[in-house]
């Protein structure tokens, strides 16, 4: 039986900025989340660890990873391996830190 399902990551066009593109994976801004997304080129739910390691190395060379958290949770597309780089939230300051010392 042939499915009518078309994976949005498999048919992903250059709708947003691409940061990296190779035969193993690509990195582009997610059109939904507006954050960098790292996508396995092949349609598989899991990626071999050596490819994940390569993905992370390219991320470190492309982005200031001190400013991002890696989000491995796939909320809508579960059958095509990918992850998002979400900007770290600003540290909340406490009331004590906001008051000047006397």
Secondary structure, DSSP 4 states (H G I P E B T S, - for coil): -------TTTT--S-S-EEEE-SSEEEEE-TTT-SEEEEESS--S---HHHHHHHHHHHHHHS-GGGEEEE---SS--SS-EEEEEEPPPPPPPHHHHSPP-
